[in-house]
Amino acid sequence: MAHESNGAIYTAAGANLAIAAAKFVGAFFTGSSAMLAEGVHSLVDTANQILLLVGLSRAKKPADARFPFGYGREVYFYAFIVALFIFLGGGAFAVYEGIHKIHYPEASADAVIFGRTIPGFWVNLSILGFAVLAEGYSCAVALKAFWAEKGDREAITAIRRSKDPALFTVLIEDVAALLGLMVALAGVILAEWLQMPSLDGWSSIGIGAILIGMALFLMIETHGLLVGEAAAPETVAVIEETVRTEPGVRHVNAVLTQHLGPSDILVNVSLDMEDDLKAGEVEAMVGRLDARLKARNPAVKRVFIEIQAKESAA
């Protein structure tokens, strides 16, 4: 899924950079608080996509003496940093800006472009309309990549079980961005229609609440990956079934797995073997199991097998 993740990230970064520029121009000319909050949000999203790309690149570094299991978890670390950026740089700023606008409400100023005066309302509406189209395209690309990974599982279940934070982070960011744009559009339209500039500030707070909620969700998901989540239950079941069918295995004491990266699974198996097996036979069995497990799941990169009596393992 690395190719799909990278494609979704590049698309999102390009869209967010263009959207951020448009929103800042609109905020500069009209003084819209919601537009400024949305501009900061898009700028933070662009920085986040760059961080995810850095994490994916560093995760490819080969193992060395200091990190014998490789650098696969780099992508989890950078995904957690992205969640913090969204919380502080996007959500907290939007709430602060909204509160300020509620206390000091100002109607959107008209923009003078090439000597012509354009009402601020229409400037904001045009920029938000462009942002919805660009963000919608980015979200469609991320959704297509995510749909290819999730299979038959429900979307929320697929996100909770996904070991590729780069992909689901971009998708959740895009969905949150679209929701934020809807809130910004509602704030701009209602503030103009009801002649209540303070509604622009309330929409900014709404945008901040969406971003903070999304950031907390991402923190929870990436925290588990950082600590060391096990492989998916179906993956563990396949490993156990493969081990049980190996001749000479009396009992499977334990199957322990851990994701060292989105496509890097560490497998530890404790087995109780038949007592009459010779050392050479046990050695051959370990070699067969290692090859079979890696063949059945390419994400399994390391297999460690411990031979111990069932009673000792218990």
Secondary structure, DSSP 8 states (H G I E B T S, - for coil): -HHHHHHHHHHHHHHHHHHHHHHHHHHHHH--HHHHHHHHHHHHHHHHHHHHHHHHHHTTS---SS-TT-STTHHHHHHHHHHHHIIIIIIIHHHHHHHHHHHS------EEETTEEE-HHHHHHHHHHHHHHHHHHHHHHHHHHHHHHHTTS-HHHHHHH-S-HHHHHHHHHHHHHHHHHHHHHHHHHHHHHTT-THHHHHHHHHHHHHHHHHHHHHHHHHHHHHH-----HHHHHHHHHHHHTSTTEEEEEEEEEEEEETTEEEEEEEEEE-TT--HHHHHHHHHHHHHHHHHH-TTEEEEEEEE--HHHH-
